Amino acid sequence: MRRRLIAFALLLAGSASAQPIEQVIVEKDRGLAGLWRIEIPQRVAMRGFFRAIEFGPMRPIFCRIEDKGAIRCLNGGYSSSGTVTNDGDTVHVAWGMMMARFVIDATYKDDGLIGTFTFKFSGISHDAPMPSRSTRFTGGGETNTETSALLARLKNNRSLLPRATDTLGAIEHVAWLGTSPDLDGSGGSDFFRVYTVEFSGGQRICGLRKTGTFTCV
Protein backbone atom coordinates (compact mmCIF):
# COMPACT_ATOMS: atom_id res chain seq x y z
CA MET A 1 0.00 0.00 0.00
CA ARG A 2 2.81 2.38 0.89
CA ARG A 3 4.60 1.61 -2.37
CA ARG A 4 1.40 2.48 -4.21
CA LEU A 5 1.19 5.71 -2.22
CA ILE A 6 4.68 6.84 -3.20
CA ALA A 7 4.05 5.90 -6.82
CA PHE A 8 0.86 7.97 -6.76
CA ALA A 9 2.77 10.88 -5.25
CA LEU A 10 5.35 10.73 -8.03
CA LEU A 11 2.56 10.65 -10.60
CA LEU A 12 1.01 13.74 -9.07
CA ALA A 13 4.37 15.49 -9.12
CA GLY A 14 4.71 14.74 -12.80
CA SER A 15 1.31 16.21 -13.55
CA ALA A 16 2.30 19.45 -11.86
CA SER A 17 4.67 20.33 -14.68
CA ALA A 18 1.75 21.94 -16.52
CA GLN A 19 1.34 24.57 -13.80
CA PRO A 20 2.60 28.13 -14.48
CA ILE A 21 6.31 28.64 -13.84
CA GLU A 22 7.38 31.32 -11.37
CA GLN A 23 9.33 34.22 -12.85
CA VAL A 24 12.59 34.87 -11.04
CA ILE A 25 15.41 37.32 -11.75
CA VAL A 26 18.85 35.94 -10.87
CA GLU A 27 21.42 38.62 -10.11
CA LYS A 28 24.64 36.79 -9.28
CA ASP A 29 27.32 36.82 -11.99
CA ARG A 30 25.74 35.53 -15.20
CA GLY A 31 22.90 34.00 -13.23
CA LEU A 32 22.00 30.34 -13.12
CA ALA A 33 20.74 30.09 -16.71
CA GLY A 34 22.44 27.38 -18.73
CA LEU A 35 23.01 23.64 -18.85
CA TRP A 36 23.49 21.72 -15.60
CA ARG A 37 24.40 18.27 -14.30
CA ILE A 38 22.35 17.82 -11.10
CA GLU A 39 22.51 14.97 -8.58
CA ILE A 40 19.30 13.55 -7.10
CA PRO A 41 18.44 10.14 -5.59
CA GLN A 42 17.63 7.43 -8.11
CA ARG A 43 14.68 6.32 -6.00
CA VAL A 44 12.62 7.47 -3.02
CA ALA A 45 10.91 4.67 -1.06
CA MET A 46 8.28 5.23 1.64
CA ARG A 47 8.01 2.36 4.16
CA GLY A 48 5.50 4.07 6.45
CA PHE A 49 3.98 7.51 6.86
CA PHE A 50 5.93 8.34 10.04
CA ARG A 51 9.04 6.31 9.23
CA ALA A 52 12.20 7.54 7.57
CA ILE A 53 12.26 7.61 3.78
CA GLU A 54 14.73 5.30 2.06
CA PHE A 55 16.76 7.05 -0.62
CA GLY A 56 18.64 5.40 -3.45
CA PRO A 57 22.15 6.42 -4.54
CA MET A 58 22.68 9.88 -5.97
CA ARG A 59 22.60 9.87 -9.76
CA PRO A 60 23.14 12.70 -12.25
CA ILE A 61 20.41 14.12 -14.42
CA PHE A 62 20.89 16.82 -17.04
CA CYS A 63 18.86 20.02 -16.90
CA ARG A 64 18.48 23.40 -18.58
CA ILE A 65 17.74 26.45 -16.44
CA GLU A 66 16.07 29.30 -18.30
CA ASP A 67 16.61 33.02 -17.74
CA LYS A 68 13.38 33.47 -15.78
CA GLY A 69 13.92 30.58 -13.38
CA ALA A 70 12.23 27.62 -15.05
CA ILE A 71 14.17 24.36 -14.93
CA ARG A 72 13.60 21.54 -17.41
CA CYS A 73 15.28 18.19 -16.84
CA LEU A 74 15.88 15.11 -18.93
CA ASN A 75 15.01 12.03 -16.90
CA GLY A 76 12.39 9.38 -16.43
CA GLY A 77 10.14 9.16 -13.38
CA TYR A 78 10.46 12.49 -11.56
CA SER A 79 8.63 15.57 -12.72
CA SER A 80 10.75 17.09 -15.47
CA SER A 81 9.80 20.77 -14.99
CA GLY A 82 10.14 23.00 -11.96
CA THR A 83 11.41 26.35 -10.69
CA VAL A 84 14.69 27.81 -9.48
CA THR A 85 14.85 30.80 -7.15
CA ASN A 86 17.77 32.41 -5.37
CA ASP A 87 18.56 34.89 -2.62
CA GLY A 88 22.19 35.83 -2.96
CA ASP A 89 24.17 32.58 -2.89
CA THR A 90 21.25 30.53 -1.55
CA VAL A 91 19.44 28.59 -4.28
CA HIS A 92 16.13 26.74 -4.08
CA VAL A 93 15.18 24.19 -6.77
CA ALA A 94 11.71 22.61 -6.64
CA TRP A 95 9.68 20.12 -8.66
CA GLY A 96 6.16 18.82 -8.09
CA MET A 97 3.28 20.20 -6.04
CA MET A 98 2.49 20.95 -2.40
CA MET A 99 1.41 17.38 -1.56
CA ALA A 100 4.49 15.73 -3.04
CA ARG A 101 7.45 17.99 -3.68
CA PHE A 102 11.11 17.43 -4.49
CA VAL A 103 13.48 20.16 -3.40
CA ILE A 104 17.16 21.00 -3.44
CA ASP A 105 18.35 23.77 -1.11
CA ALA A 106 21.91 24.62 -2.02
CA THR A 107 24.71 27.16 -1.93
CA TYR A 108 26.00 28.63 -5.20
CA LYS A 109 29.80 28.75 -5.32
CA ASP A 110 32.39 28.57 -8.11
CA ASP A 111 29.68 28.11 -10.74
CA GLY A 112 28.31 25.05 -8.95
CA LEU A 113 25.76 24.06 -6.30
CA ILE A 114 26.10 21.91 -3.21
CA GLY A 115 23.13 21.26 -0.95
CA THR A 116 20.49 18.88 0.32
CA PHE A 117 17.85 16.98 -1.62
CA THR A 118 14.53 16.84 0.27
CA PHE A 119 11.35 14.90 -0.41
CA LYS A 120 8.33 16.74 1.07
CA PHE A 121 5.16 14.67 1.44
CA SER A 122 2.04 16.14 3.04
CA GLY A 123 4.12 18.82 4.74
CA ILE A 124 6.69 16.41 6.22
CA SER A 125 10.28 16.81 5.01
CA HIS A 126 12.71 13.94 4.48
CA ASP A 127 16.35 14.76 3.67
CA ALA A 128 18.57 12.48 1.62
CA PRO A 129 21.71 11.48 3.57
CA MET A 130 24.13 12.28 0.74
CA PRO A 131 24.72 15.84 -0.48
CA SER A 132 23.48 16.92 -3.90
CA ARG A 133 26.23 18.37 -6.09
CA SER A 134 25.46 20.23 -9.30
CA THR A 135 27.80 21.63 -11.92
CA ARG A 136 27.17 23.88 -14.88
CA PHE A 137 28.59 22.97 -18.28
CA THR A 138 28.84 24.97 -21.47
CA GLY A 139 27.97 22.37 -24.07
CA GLY A 140 31.26 20.51 -23.90
CA GLY A 141 30.90 16.79 -23.85
CA GLU A 142 32.71 14.19 -25.92
CA THR A 143 32.77 14.11 -29.69
CA ASN A 144 33.67 10.86 -31.42
CA THR A 145 32.69 8.67 -34.34
CA GLU A 146 29.27 8.02 -32.81
CA THR A 147 28.43 11.69 -32.32
CA SER A 148 29.66 12.53 -35.82
CA ALA A 149 27.38 9.86 -37.24
CA LEU A 150 24.49 11.09 -35.10
CA LEU A 151 25.04 14.67 -36.28
CA ALA A 152 24.86 13.55 -39.91
CA ARG A 153 21.77 11.46 -39.15
CA LEU A 154 19.95 14.38 -37.52
CA LYS A 155 20.86 16.76 -40.33
CA ASN A 156 19.50 14.29 -42.87
CA ASN A 157 16.35 13.57 -40.86
CA ARG A 158 15.41 16.57 -38.70
CA SER A 159 12.07 14.90 -37.84
CA LEU A 160 13.91 12.63 -35.37
CA LEU A 161 14.04 15.61 -32.99
CA PRO A 162 10.95 17.14 -31.35
CA ARG A 163 9.21 19.75 -33.50
CA ALA A 164 9.76 22.35 -30.78
CA THR A 165 13.44 22.48 -31.78
CA ASP A 166 12.57 23.62 -35.32
CA THR A 167 12.58 27.25 -34.19
CA LEU A 168 16.22 26.98 -33.04
CA GLY A 169 17.61 26.86 -36.54
CA ALA A 170 20.15 24.57 -38.16
CA ILE A 171 21.85 21.74 -36.25
CA GLU A 172 25.55 22.55 -35.90
CA HIS A 173 27.13 20.21 -33.33
CA VAL A 174 26.40 17.12 -31.21
CA ALA A 175 28.36 16.01 -28.12
CA TRP A 176 28.01 13.01 -25.81
CA LEU A 177 27.27 13.63 -22.10
CA GLY A 178 26.44 10.20 -20.65
CA THR A 179 23.36 8.31 -19.53
CA SER A 180 20.42 9.49 -17.45
CA PRO A 181 18.56 6.99 -15.24
CA ASP A 182 14.91 6.12 -14.91
CA LEU A 183 14.11 7.61 -11.52
CA ASP A 184 10.89 5.72 -10.79
CA GLY A 185 12.65 3.09 -8.66
CA SER A 186 13.00 0.46 -11.37
CA GLY A 187 16.75 0.94 -11.42
CA GLY A 188 17.20 1.54 -15.14
CA SER A 189 20.54 3.34 -15.36
CA ASP A 190 20.45 4.13 -19.07
CA PHE A 191 16.89 5.31 -19.66
CA PHE A 192 18.34 8.04 -21.89
CA ARG A 193 21.57 8.31 -23.84
CA VAL A 194 22.22 12.03 -23.37
CA TYR A 195 23.71 14.52 -25.81
CA THR A 196 24.04 18.26 -26.13
CA VAL A 197 22.75 19.50 -29.47
CA GLU A 198 23.86 22.94 -30.61
CA PHE A 199 21.62 24.79 -33.02
CA SER A 200 22.32 28.08 -34.75
CA GLY A 201 19.84 29.64 -32.30
CA GLY A 202 20.65 27.90 -29.01
CA GLN A 203 21.49 24.68 -27.17
CA ARG A 204 19.37 21.81 -25.94
CA ILE A 205 19.96 18.64 -23.98
CA CYS A 206 18.54 15.71 -25.93
CA GLY A 207 18.05 12.14 -24.79
CA LEU A 208 17.78 9.11 -27.05
CA ARG A 209 15.57 6.28 -25.82
CA LYS A 210 16.13 2.64 -26.73
CA THR A 211 13.05 3.00 -28.96
CA GLY A 212 15.02 5.44 -31.13
CA THR A 213 12.97 8.53 -30.20
CA PHE A 214 14.45 11.76 -28.85
CA THR A 215 13.29 14.02 -26.02
CA CYS A 216 14.88 17.48 -25.72
CA VAL A 217 14.81 20.03 -22.90
C-alpha positions as CSV (number, residue, x, y, z in Angstrom):
1,M,0.0,0.0,0.0
2,R,2.8,2.4,0.9
3,R,4.6,1.6,-2.4
4,R,1.4,2.5,-4.2
5,L,1.2,5.7,-2.2
6,I,4.7,6.8,-3.2
7,A,4.1,5.9,-6.8
8,F,0.9,8.0,-6.8
9,A,2.8,10.9,-5.2
10,L,5.3,10.7,-8.0
11,L,2.6,10.7,-10.6
12,L,1.0,13.7,-9.1
13,A,4.4,15.5,-9.1
14,G,4.7,14.7,-12.8
15,S,1.3,16.2,-13.5
16,A,2.3,19.5,-11.9
17,S,4.7,20.3,-14.7
18,A,1.7,21.9,-16.5
19,Q,1.3,24.6,-13.8
20,P,2.6,28.1,-14.5
21,I,6.3,28.6,-13.8
22,E,7.4,31.3,-11.4
23,Q,9.3,34.2,-12.9
24,V,12.6,34.9,-11.0
25,I,15.4,37.3,-11.7
26,V,18.9,35.9,-10.9
27,E,21.4,38.6,-10.1
28,K,24.6,36.8,-9.3
29,D,27.3,36.8,-12.0
30,R,25.7,35.5,-15.2
31,G,22.9,34.0,-13.2
32,L,22.0,30.3,-13.1
33,A,20.7,30.1,-16.7
34,G,22.4,27.4,-18.7
35,L,23.0,23.6,-18.8
36,W,23.5,21.7,-15.6
37,R,24.4,18.3,-14.3
38,I,22.3,17.8,-11.1
39,E,22.5,15.0,-8.6
40,I,19.3,13.6,-7.1
41,P,18.4,10.1,-5.6
42,Q,17.6,7.4,-8.1
43,R,14.7,6.3,-6.0
44,V,12.6,7.5,-3.0
45,A,10.9,4.7,-1.1
46,M,8.3,5.2,1.6
47,R,8.0,2.4,4.2
48,G,5.5,4.1,6.4
49,F,4.0,7.5,6.9
50,F,5.9,8.3,10.0
51,R,9.0,6.3,9.2
52,A,12.2,7.5,7.6
53,I,12.3,7.6,3.8
54,E,14.7,5.3,2.1
55,F,16.8,7.0,-0.6
56,G,18.6,5.4,-3.4
57,P,22.2,6.4,-4.5
58,M,22.7,9.9,-6.0
59,R,22.6,9.9,-9.8
60,P,23.1,12.7,-12.3
61,I,20.4,14.1,-14.4
62,F,20.9,16.8,-17.0
63,C,18.9,20.0,-16.9
64,R,18.5,23.4,-18.6
65,I,17.7,26.4,-16.4
66,E,16.1,29.3,-18.3
67,D,16.6,33.0,-17.7
68,K,13.4,33.5,-15.8
69,G,13.9,30.6,-13.4
70,A,12.2,27.6,-15.1
71,I,14.2,24.4,-14.9
72,R,13.6,21.5,-17.4
73,C,15.3,18.2,-16.8
74,L,15.9,15.1,-18.9
75,N,15.0,12.0,-16.9
76,G,12.4,9.4,-16.4
77,G,10.1,9.2,-13.4
78,Y,10.5,12.5,-11.6
79,S,8.6,15.6,-12.7
80,S,10.7,17.1,-15.5
81,S,9.8,20.8,-15.0
82,G,10.1,23.0,-12.0
83,T,11.4,26.4,-10.7
84,V,14.7,27.8,-9.5
85,T,14.9,30.8,-7.1
86,N,17.8,32.4,-5.4
87,D,18.6,34.9,-2.6
88,G,22.2,35.8,-3.0
89,D,24.2,32.6,-2.9
90,T,21.2,30.5,-1.6
91,V,19.4,28.6,-4.3
92,H,16.1,26.7,-4.1
93,V,15.2,24.2,-6.8
94,A,11.7,22.6,-6.6
95,W,9.7,20.1,-8.7
96,G,6.2,18.8,-8.1
97,M,3.3,20.2,-6.0
98,M,2.5,20.9,-2.4
99,M,1.4,17.4,-1.6
100,A,4.5,15.7,-3.0
101,R,7.4,18.0,-3.7
102,F,11.1,17.4,-4.5
103,V,13.5,20.2,-3.4
104,I,17.2,21.0,-3.4
105,D,18.4,23.8,-1.1
106,A,21.9,24.6,-2.0
107,T,24.7,27.2,-1.9
108,Y,26.0,28.6,-5.2
109,K,29.8,28.7,-5.3
110,D,32.4,28.6,-8.1
111,D,29.7,28.1,-10.7
112,G,28.3,25.0,-9.0
113,L,25.8,24.1,-6.3
114,I,26.1,21.9,-3.2
115,G,23.1,21.3,-0.9
116,T,20.5,18.9,0.3
117,F,17.8,17.0,-1.6
118,T,14.5,16.8,0.3
119,F,11.3,14.9,-0.4
120,K,8.3,16.7,1.1
121,F,5.2,14.7,1.4
122,S,2.0,16.1,3.0
123,G,4.1,18.8,4.7
124,I,6.7,16.4,6.2
125,S,10.3,16.8,5.0
126,H,12.7,13.9,4.5
127,D,16.3,14.8,3.7
128,A,18.6,12.5,1.6
129,P,21.7,11.5,3.6
130,M,24.1,12.3,0.7
131,P,24.7,15.8,-0.5
132,S,23.5,16.9,-3.9
133,R,26.2,18.4,-6.1
134,S,25.5,20.2,-9.3
135,T,27.8,21.6,-11.9
136,R,27.2,23.9,-14.9
137,F,28.6,23.0,-18.3
138,T,28.8,25.0,-21.5
139,G,28.0,22.4,-24.1
140,G,31.3,20.5,-23.9
141,G,30.9,16.8,-23.9
142,E,32.7,14.2,-25.9
143,T,32.8,14.1,-29.7
144,N,33.7,10.9,-31.4
145,T,32.7,8.7,-34.3
146,E,29.3,8.0,-32.8
147,T,28.4,11.7,-32.3
148,S,29.7,12.5,-35.8
149,A,27.4,9.9,-37.2
150,L,24.5,11.1,-35.1
151,L,25.0,14.7,-36.3
152,A,24.9,13.6,-39.9
153,R,21.8,11.5,-39.1
154,L,19.9,14.4,-37.5
155,K,20.9,16.8,-40.3
156,N,19.5,14.3,-42.9
157,N,16.4,13.6,-40.9
158,R,15.4,16.6,-38.7
159,S,12.1,14.9,-37.8
160,L,13.9,12.6,-35.4
161,L,14.0,15.6,-33.0
162,P,11.0,17.1,-31.4
163,R,9.2,19.8,-33.5
164,A,9.8,22.4,-30.8
165,T,13.4,22.5,-31.8
166,D,12.6,23.6,-35.3
167,T,12.6,27.3,-34.2
168,L,16.2,27.0,-33.0
169,G,17.6,26.9,-36.5
170,A,20.2,24.6,-38.2
171,I,21.8,21.7,-36.2
172,E,25.6,22.6,-35.9
173,H,27.1,20.2,-33.3
174,V,26.4,17.1,-31.2
175,A,28.4,16.0,-28.1
176,W,28.0,13.0,-25.8
177,L,27.3,13.6,-22.1
178,G,26.4,10.2,-20.6
179,T,23.4,8.3,-19.5
180,S,20.4,9.5,-17.5
181,P,18.6,7.0,-15.2
182,D,14.9,6.1,-14.9
183,L,14.1,7.6,-11.5
184,D,10.9,5.7,-10.8
185,G,12.7,3.1,-8.7
186,S,13.0,0.5,-11.4
187,G,16.7,0.9,-11.4
188,G,17.2,1.5,-15.1
189,S,20.5,3.3,-15.4
190,D,20.5,4.1,-19.1
191,F,16.9,5.3,-19.7
192,F,18.3,8.0,-21.9
193,R,21.6,8.3,-23.8
194,V,22.2,12.0,-23.4
195,Y,23.7,14.5,-25.8
196,T,24.0,18.3,-26.1
197,V,22.8,19.5,-29.5
198,E,23.9,22.9,-30.6
199,F,21.6,24.8,-33.0
200,S,22.3,28.1,-34.7
201,G,19.8,29.6,-32.3
202,G,20.6,27.9,-29.0
203,Q,21.5,24.7,-27.2
204,R,19.4,21.8,-25.9
205,I,20.0,18.6,-24.0
206,C,18.5,15.7,-25.9
207,G,18.0,12.1,-24.8
208,L,17.8,9.1,-27.1
209,R,15.6,6.3,-25.8
210,K,16.1,2.6,-26.7
211,T,13.1,3.0,-29.0
212,G,15.0,5.4,-31.1
213,T,13.0,8.5,-30.2
214,F,14.4,11.8,-28.9
215,T,13.3,14.0,-26.0
216,C,14.9,17.5,-25.7
217,V,14.8,20.0,-22.9
